[in-house]
Each structure stands twice: as structure tokens, then as C-alpha cells.
Amino acid sequence: MTKTIEIGQEVPDFTLPASTGGEISLSDYRGRRVLLYFYPKNMTPACTQEACAFRDAHDEISARGAAVLGISMDSLASHGKFTEKNSLPFPLLSDEDHRVCEMFGVWQLKKLYGKEFMGIVRSTFLIDEQGKLAAQWRKVRVKGHVEATLEELVK
């Protein structure tokens, strides 16, 4: 089991290619809270539902001083189509070598229909203005999840 970041610890900086063009580093958001959500795959039902829930709450999340960043292993081309199809107002980051996924401990062995494979376990992390982990939601169920993150942003 890889060591994961604990609540209160500083989150190591990372830089990934972004759907908005260029690259985005976590340090670009210092002074602002970040909801960093990891999801398995673009264009799948649960991932689309989750992205659209973050989209629909985006104004409220921004009003509470936070930014949203989505991360999956999908290519930038796939992120571009997913963003356009669902009118996503936040960047999606491409972690094709799952380096950042591993850093957060979301790259895990999964089972589906009797087959085992490595993949992203749906998870969200709230990083505070100083770059420290403030809250985490692991093995997320999509229904009600964005509402839970909004409640945390009020604290």
C-alpha cells in the first residue's frame, strides 16, 4: 500500500496538461481552495453525472472561494470532447501515466465482472489556501457527493 497524503499535510505540487490548453500546476491555485476530483473515464454514465453535478454547482463553489479541477487518465483530446459535450466550466487534467493518481492513493486494484484491473477509484480532495489537505472523500458515490463538498466549503 502506498503512503497517501493525510488531512493537514501539505499536498506536493504537481503539473499536468490541461483541457484549457497548456499545463496547470496545483501551486497556480495557492491562496485559493481547490476541489480536486479524480474520476475513472470520460463519457461514462457515472463520470458524466459527476462532472455535470460539479458544473451545475460551479458558481456556488466559486462563490465559496474554491476552484474545481478534474483528473483522469484520459487524453487531452478525450477531455476536450467531454468538456465540450457537457459544457464544463473547469479544467480537466490528463494524468496518463497515473503519477498524480498514485500520489493521492486513488490508483488501485478494482474488480468488475470477475476481472481485476488497475484503475482510478472515484475520490475528491479539498486543498486549502496554503496547499494543505483539508478534507477528502474516497470511494465516492456520485449521488449527493457535490452537495457534501459544498457543505464542507461552508465550514
GROMACS elastic network, one bead per residue, 0.5 to 0.9 nm:
[ bonds ]
;  ai    aj funct       b0    kb
    1     4     6  0.88299   500
    1   105     6  0.84778   500
    2   102     6  0.76915   500
    2   103     6  0.81678   500
    2   105     6  0.66334   500
    3     6     6  0.89799   500
    3   103     6  0.80162   500
    3   104     6  0.84880   500
    3   105     6  0.72496   500
    4   102     6  0.82678   500
    4   103     6  0.64353   500
    4   104     6  0.55194   500
    4   105     6  0.53619   500
    4   106     6  0.89608   500
    5     8     6  0.86234   500
    5     9     6  0.64300   500
    5    10     6  0.78392   500
    5    11     6  0.67814   500
    5    12     6  0.88140   500
    5   103     6  0.75739   500
    5   104     6  0.62589   500
    5   105     6  0.79779   500
    5   133     6  0.74213   500
    6     9     6  0.55656   500
    6    10     6  0.85185   500
    6    11     6  0.88349   500
    6   133     6  0.68122   500
    6   134     6  0.88587   500
    6   136     6  0.89207   500
    7    10     6  0.85645   500
    7   132     6  0.75010   500
    7   134     6  0.55809   500
    7   135     6  0.63033   500
    7   136     6  0.76989   500
    8    11     6  0.89684   500
    8   132     6  0.56133   500
    8   133     6  0.52790   500
    8   134     6  0.60250   500
    8   135     6  0.85891   500
    9   131     6  0.84924   500
    9   132     6  0.52773   500
    9   133     6  0.57466   500
    9   134     6  0.83941   500
   10    13     6  0.89151   500
   10   127     6  0.86863   500
   10   130     6  0.79039   500
   10   131     6  0.56602   500
   10   133     6  0.62641   500
   11    14     6  0.89604   500
   11    26     6  0.87502   500
   11   104     6  0.89573   500
   11   127     6  0.76239   500
   11   131     6  0.58720   500
   11   132     6  0.54613   500
   11   133     6  0.62204   500
   12    26     6  0.83790   500
   12    27     6  0.89896   500
   12   103     6  0.84553   500
   12   131     6  0.82011   500
   12   132     6  0.88992   500
   13    25     6  0.67771   500
   13    26     6  0.55042   500
   13    27     6  0.59872   500
   13   131     6  0.84631   500
   14    24     6  0.82799   500
   14    25     6  0.54549   500
   14    26     6  0.57869   500
   14    27     6  0.76968   500
   14   100     6  0.72302   500
   15    23     6  0.64069   500
   15    24     6  0.54762   500
   15    26     6  0.66552   500
   15    27     6  0.85664   500
   15   100     6  0.89137   500
   16    22     6  0.86285   500
   16    23     6  0.54035   500
   16    24     6  0.56416   500
   16    25     6  0.65625   500
   16    26     6  0.89282   500
   16    93     6  0.59311   500
   16    94     6  0.61846   500
   16    95     6  0.65612   500
   16   100     6  0.86605   500
   17    20     6  0.86328   500
   17    21     6  0.72568   500
   17    22     6  0.59212   500
   17    24     6  0.63379   500
   17    25     6  0.89183   500
   17    76     6  0.74046   500
   17    92     6  0.85464   500
   17    93     6  0.57067   500
   17    94     6  0.56322   500
   17    95     6  0.78104   500
   18    21     6  0.54424   500
   18    22     6  0.59544   500
   18    23     6  0.52292   500
   18    24     6  0.60751   500
   18    76     6  0.69727   500
   18    79     6  0.84633   500
   18    91     6  0.61217   500
   18    92     6  0.57253   500
   18    94     6  0.63726   500
   19    22     6  0.79443   500
   19    23     6  0.86224   500
   19    76     6  0.57422   500
   19    77     6  0.79950   500
   19    78     6  0.89583   500
   19    79     6  0.58623   500
   19    80     6  0.57227   500
   19    83     6  0.78044   500
   19    90     6  0.88182   500
   19    91     6  0.55934   500
   19    92     6  0.52788   500
   19    93     6  0.62914   500
   19    94     6  0.77996   500
   20    23     6  0.83279   500
   20    80     6  0.81609   500
   20    90     6  0.83302   500
   20    91     6  0.58419   500
   20    92     6  0.76871   500
   20    93     6  0.88809   500
   21    24     6  0.87691   500
   21    76     6  0.88570   500
   23    93     6  0.83141   500
   24    27     6  0.84879   500
   24    28     6  0.69482   500
   24    91     6  0.87391   500
   24    93     6  0.77394   500
   25    28     6  0.53411   500
   25    29     6  0.77290   500
   26    29     6  0.57726   500
   26    30     6  0.74671   500
   26    34     6  0.85223   500
   26   131     6  0.81288   500
   27    30     6  0.52896   500
   27   131     6  0.75522   500
   28    31     6  0.89257   500
   29    32     6  0.55009   500
   29    33     6  0.72702   500
   29    34     6  0.71815   500
   29    67     6  0.80212   500
   29   129     6  0.77344   500
   29   131     6  0.83020   500
   30    33     6  0.76345   500
   30    34     6  0.89062   500
   30   128     6  0.82389   500
   30   129     6  0.55349   500
   30   130     6  0.61188   500
   30   131     6  0.62671   500
   31   128     6  0.78593   500
   31   130     6  0.62128   500
   31   131     6  0.80517   500
   32    65     6  0.63266   500
   32    66     6  0.59772   500
   32    67     6  0.73109   500
   32   127     6  0.85069   500
   32   128     6  0.67324   500
   32   130     6  0.79156   500
   32   131     6  0.85764   500
   33    64     6  0.88767   500
   33    65     6  0.62969   500
   33    67     6  0.63222   500
   33    68     6  0.88533   500
   33   126     6  0.69611   500
   33   127     6  0.55358   500
   33   130     6  0.82922   500
   33   131     6  0.79694   500
   33   153     6  0.87834   500
   34    65     6  0.85786   500
   34    66     6  0.52153   500
   34    68     6  0.58660   500
   34    69     6  0.72116   500
   34   125     6  0.78934   500
   34   126     6  0.56772   500
   34   127     6  0.51046   500
   34   128     6  0.66734   500
   34   129     6  0.79392   500
   34   131     6  0.87080   500
   35    61     6  0.87866   500
   35    66     6  0.67329   500
   35    67     6  0.60600   500
   35    69     6  0.62995   500
   35    70     6  0.83643   500
   35   124     6  0.67598   500
   35   125     6  0.57619   500
   35   127     6  0.65742   500
   35   149     6  0.80547   500
   36    67     6  0.83331   500
   36    68     6  0.60557   500
   36    70     6  0.59677   500
   36    71     6  0.74277   500
   36   123     6  0.84710   500
   36   124     6  0.55865   500
   36   125     6  0.51371   500
   36   126     6  0.63458   500
   36   127     6  0.75740   500
   37    68     6  0.76660   500
   37    69     6  0.63170   500
   37    71     6  0.61405   500
   37    72     6  0.87252   500
   37   122     6  0.75682   500
   37   123     6  0.58461   500
   37   125     6  0.62874   500
   37   126     6  0.87024   500
   38    69     6  0.86610   500
   38    70     6  0.59097   500
   38    72     6  0.58873   500
   38   101     6  0.75766   500
   38   106     6  0.76496   500
   38   120     6  0.70819   500
   38   121     6  0.74354   500
   38   122     6  0.55118   500
   38   123     6  0.52951   500
   38   124     6  0.61304   500
   38   125     6  0.85629   500
   39    42     6  0.81279   500
   39    47     6  0.63149   500
   39    50     6  0.85316   500
   39    51     6  0.89784   500
   39    70     6  0.73444   500
   39    71     6  0.63828   500
   39    72     6  0.54785   500
   39    73     6  0.86000   500
   39   120     6  0.63009   500
   39   121     6  0.68739   500
   39   123     6  0.69196   500
   39   124     6  0.87122   500
   40    44     6  0.85449   500
   40    47     6  0.70352   500
   40    71     6  0.86208   500
   40    72     6  0.59106   500
   40    73     6  0.74180   500
   40    74     6  0.85279   500
   40   119     6  0.68064   500
   40   120     6  0.50133   500
   40   121     6  0.67598   500
   40   122     6  0.64883   500
   41    44     6  0.61587   500
   41    47     6  0.64287   500
   41    48     6  0.87671   500
   41    72     6  0.63756   500
   41    73     6  0.73109   500
   41    74     6  0.65610   500
   41   120     6  0.85473   500
   42    45     6  0.87316   500
   42    47     6  0.63241   500
   42    48     6  0.68876   500
   42    72     6  0.78393   500
   42    74     6  0.68523   500
   42    78     6  0.69955   500
   42    79     6  0.69716   500
   42    81     6  0.88428   500
   42    82     6  0.61606   500
   43    46     6  0.86597   500
   43    47     6  0.68264   500
   43    48     6  0.58815   500
   43    78     6  0.87121   500
   43    81     6  0.89147   500
   43    82     6  0.64116   500
   44    47     6  0.54209   500
   44    48     6  0.59094   500
   44    49     6  0.85185   500
   45    48     6  0.52147   500
   45    49     6  0.61341   500
   45    50     6  0.86703   500
   46    49     6  0.50060   500
   46    50     6  0.61354   500
   46    51     6  0.86053   500
   46   141     6  0.88427   500
   46   142     6  0.67675   500
   47    50     6  0.50797   500
   47    51     6  0.60984   500
   47    52     6  0.85060   500
   47   122     6  0.87735   500
   47   142     6  0.81907   500
   48    51     6  0.51451   500
   48    52     6  0.60589   500
   48    53     6  0.85069   500
   48    82     6  0.83126   500
   48    86     6  0.78190   500
   49    52     6  0.52263   500
   49    53     6  0.61546   500
   49    54     6  0.87828   500
   49   142     6  0.72473   500
   49   143     6  0.86408   500
   50    53     6  0.50571   500
   50    54     6  0.63525   500
   50    55     6  0.85617   500
   50   142     6  0.57563   500
   50   143     6  0.81467   500
   50   145     6  0.81749   500
   50   146     6  0.78025   500
   51    54     6  0.51907   500
   51    55     6  0.61041   500
   51    56     6  0.86544   500
   51    70     6  0.80861   500
   51    86     6  0.79883   500
   51    88     6  0.73630   500
   52    56     6  0.60064   500
   52    57     6  0.85214   500
   52    86     6  0.67742   500
   52    87     6  0.83685   500
   52    88     6  0.72655   500
   53    56     6  0.51043   500
   53    57     6  0.62439   500
   53    58     6  0.84142   500
   53   142     6  0.86612   500
   53   145     6  0.86435   500
   53   146     6  0.64095   500
   53   147     6  0.88971   500
   54    57     6  0.51379   500
   54    58     6  0.57521   500
   54    61     6  0.84506   500
   54    68     6  0.77123   500
   54    88     6  0.84173   500
   54    90     6  0.88795   500
   54   146     6  0.63176   500
   55    58     6  0.50039   500
   55    59     6  0.82074   500
   55    86     6  0.84307   500
   55    87     6  0.77552   500
   55    88     6  0.56575   500
   55    89     6  0.63634   500
   55    90     6  0.76743   500
   56    59     6  0.75473   500
   56    60     6  0.85774   500
   56    88     6  0.89724   500
   57    60     6  0.53515   500
   57    61     6  0.60696   500
   57    62     6  0.86138   500
   57   146     6  0.75394   500
   57   147     6  0.84809   500
   57   150     6  0.83033   500
   58    61     6  0.50274   500
   58    62     6  0.60413   500
   58    63     6  0.84800   500
   58    67     6  0.82112   500
   58    68     6  0.76147   500
   58    89     6  0.74329   500
   58    90     6  0.81339   500
   59    62     6  0.51072   500
   59    63     6  0.60621   500
   59    64     6  0.86532   500
   60    64     6  0.63196   500
   60    65     6  0.88942   500
   60   150     6  0.79312   500
   61    64     6  0.51451   500
   61    65     6  0.66883   500
   61    66     6  0.56064   500
   61    67     6  0.69392   500
   61    68     6  0.78678   500
   61   149     6  0.87723   500
   61   150     6  0.67048   500
   61   153     6  0.76650   500
   62    65     6  0.50970   500
   62    66     6  0.50557   500
   62    67     6  0.60221   500
   62    68     6  0.83382   500
   63    66     6  0.73966   500
   64   150     6  0.83549   500
   64   153     6  0.63919   500
   64   154     6  0.71127   500
   65   153     6  0.82230   500
   66   126     6  0.89194   500
   66   128     6  0.87758   500
   66   153     6  0.78747   500
   67    90     6  0.78504   500
   68    89     6  0.89111   500
   68    90     6  0.60022   500
   68    91     6  0.74919   500
   68    92     6  0.89603   500
   69    90     6  0.62597   500
   69    91     6  0.55954   500
   69    92     6  0.59467   500
   69    93     6  0.71593   500
   70    90     6  0.77437   500
   70    91     6  0.65533   500
   70    93     6  0.60383   500
   70    94     6  0.87671   500
   71    74     6  0.84386   500
   71    91     6  0.87765   500
   71    92     6  0.56935   500
   71    94     6  0.60943   500
   71    95     6  0.66542   500
   71   100     6  0.87495   500
   71   101     6  0.82256   500
   72    75     6  0.84922   500
   72    79     6  0.88211   500
   72    92     6  0.76960   500
   72    93     6  0.66994   500
   72    94     6  0.57872   500
   72    95     6  0.58693   500
   72    96     6  0.75320   500
   72    98     6  0.81538   500
   72   101     6  0.81663   500
   72   120     6  0.75451   500
   73    93     6  0.82633   500
   73    94     6  0.54808   500
   73    97     6  0.71697   500
   73    98     6  0.64194   500
   73   101     6  0.87000   500
   73   120     6  0.82978   500
   74    77     6  0.81221   500
   74    78     6  0.60288   500
   74    79     6  0.65446   500
   74    93     6  0.84931   500
   74    94     6  0.58561   500
   74    95     6  0.72307   500
   74    96     6  0.63593   500
   75    78     6  0.51823   500
   75    79     6  0.62368   500
   75    80     6  0.86122   500
   75    93     6  0.87948   500
   75    94     6  0.58795   500
   75    95     6  0.81367   500
   75    96     6  0.68168   500
   76    80     6  0.60259   500
   76    81     6  0.87053   500
   76    92     6  0.82899   500
   76    93     6  0.77029   500
   76    94     6  0.61335   500
   77    80     6  0.50717   500
   77    81     6  0.64715   500
   77    82     6  0.87112   500
   78    81     6  0.52476   500
   78    82     6  0.61492   500
   78    83     6  0.85257   500
   79    82     6  0.50262   500
   79    83     6  0.59062   500
   79    84     6  0.84362   500
   79    91     6  0.88510   500
   79    92     6  0.63323   500
   79    93     6  0.78705   500
   79    94     6  0.77152   500
   80    83     6  0.51729   500
   80    84     6  0.61078   500
   80    85     6  0.85235   500
   80    92     6  0.84419   500
   81    84     6  0.51617   500
   81    85     6  0.59557   500
   81    86     6  0.85164   500
   82    85     6  0.52350   500
   82    86     6  0.61525   500
   82    87     6  0.82022   500
   82    88     6  0.80421   500
   83    86     6  0.54261   500
   83    87     6  0.55446   500
   83    89     6  0.78696   500
   83    90     6  0.84140   500
   83    91     6  0.82352   500
   83    92     6  0.78193   500
   84    87     6  0.50903   500
   84    88     6  0.68536   500
   85    88     6  0.81321   500
   88    91     6  0.77445   500
   88    92     6  0.88422   500
   94    97     6  0.87991   500
   94    98     6  0.88066   500
   95    98     6  0.50937   500
   95    99     6  0.66813   500
   95   100     6  0.65671   500
   95   101     6  0.73373   500
   96    99     6  0.79476   500
   97   100     6  0.82711   500
   97   101     6  0.87244   500
   98   102     6  0.61104   500
   98   103     6  0.86255   500
   98   107     6  0.70588   500
   98   119     6  0.89612   500
   98   120     6  0.85362   500
   99   102     6  0.52514   500
   99   103     6  0.63737   500
   99   104     6  0.89994   500
   99   107     6  0.88156   500
  100   104     6  0.64425   500
  100   105     6  0.85951   500
  100   106     6  0.88249   500
  100   107     6  0.88904   500
  101   104     6  0.53431   500
  101   105     6  0.61638   500
  101   106     6  0.52860   500
  101   107     6  0.53502   500
  101   120     6  0.71065   500
  102   106     6  0.60369   500
  102   107     6  0.52025   500
  102   108     6  0.82539   500
  103   106     6  0.78723   500
  103   107     6  0.85543   500
  104   107     6  0.79478   500
  104   125     6  0.88276   500
  105   108     6  0.72971   500
  105   121     6  0.87326   500
  106   119     6  0.79634   500
  106   120     6  0.54322   500
  106   121     6  0.51208   500
  106   122     6  0.72971   500
  106   123     6  0.69207   500
  106   138     6  0.80644   500
  106   139     6  0.86944   500
  107   118     6  0.66449   500
  107   119     6  0.54409   500
  107   121     6  0.64397   500
  108   117     6  0.82627   500
  108   118     6  0.54109   500
  108   119     6  0.56348   500
  108   120     6  0.63164   500
  108   121     6  0.65965   500
  109   116     6  0.66458   500
  109   117     6  0.55726   500
  109   119     6  0.63790   500
  109   120     6  0.85460   500
  109   121     6  0.87312   500
  110   115     6  0.81965   500
  110   116     6  0.56175   500
  110   117     6  0.53913   500
  110   118     6  0.58040   500
  110   119     6  0.63246   500
  110   120     6  0.83165   500
  110   121     6  0.78985   500
  111   114     6  0.61867   500
  111   115     6  0.54593   500
  111   117     6  0.64456   500
  111   118     6  0.86186   500
  112   115     6  0.53233   500
  112   116     6  0.66105   500
  112   117     6  0.81937   500
  113   116     6  0.85169   500
  120   123     6  0.83613   500
  121   138     6  0.75482   500
  121   139     6  0.58936   500
  121   140     6  0.79848   500
  122   137     6  0.86916   500
  122   138     6  0.67116   500
  122   139     6  0.54010   500
  122   140     6  0.54504   500
  122   141     6  0.79065   500
  122   142     6  0.87412   500
  123   136     6  0.75183   500
  123   137     6  0.55285   500
  123   139     6  0.56522   500
  123   140     6  0.55336   500
  124   135     6  0.84440   500
  124   136     6  0.57858   500
  124   137     6  0.51078   500
  124   138     6  0.65527   500
  124   139     6  0.88292   500
  124   140     6  0.76300   500
  124   149     6  0.85356   500
  125   133     6  0.70679   500
  125   134     6  0.76718   500
  125   135     6  0.58748   500
  125   137     6  0.63404   500
  125   138     6  0.83777   500
  126   132     6  0.85028   500
  126   133     6  0.60571   500
  126   134     6  0.54298   500
  126   135     6  0.50010   500
  126   136     6  0.61396   500
  126   137     6  0.87044   500
  126   149     6  0.81489   500
  126   152     6  0.86514   500
  126   153     6  0.85881   500
  127   130     6  0.79203   500
  127   131     6  0.56756   500
  127   132     6  0.54066   500
  127   134     6  0.54161   500
  127   135     6  0.72088   500
  127   136     6  0.88729   500
  128   131     6  0.53182   500
  128   132     6  0.53820   500
  128   133     6  0.63217   500
  128   134     6  0.58077   500
  128   135     6  0.88279   500
  129   132     6  0.74132   500
  131   134     6  0.88721   500
  133   136     6  0.76354   500
  135   149     6  0.89071   500
  135   152     6  0.78458   500
  137   140     6  0.62116   500
  137   145     6  0.85798   500
  137   149     6  0.86168   500
  138   141     6  0.89675   500
  140   143     6  0.87660   500
  140   145     6  0.69902   500
  141   144     6  0.76306   500
  141   145     6  0.65650   500
  142   145     6  0.53291   500
  142   146     6  0.77106   500
  143   146     6  0.79349   500
  143   147     6  0.87761   500
  144   147     6  0.53469   500
  144   148     6  0.64294   500
  145   148     6  0.50936   500
  145   149     6  0.65090   500
  145   150     6  0.88003   500
  146   149     6  0.50748   500
  146   150     6  0.62675   500
  146   151     6  0.87421   500
  147   150     6  0.50201   500
  147   151     6  0.63051   500
  147   152     6  0.87682   500
  148   151     6  0.51476   500
  148   152     6  0.64222   500
  148   153     6  0.88398   500
  149   152     6  0.50820   500
  149   153     6  0.63338   500
  150   153     6  0.50773   500
  150   154     6  0.67172   500
  151   154     6  0.54400   500
  151   155     6  0.70994   500
  152   155     6  0.54752   500
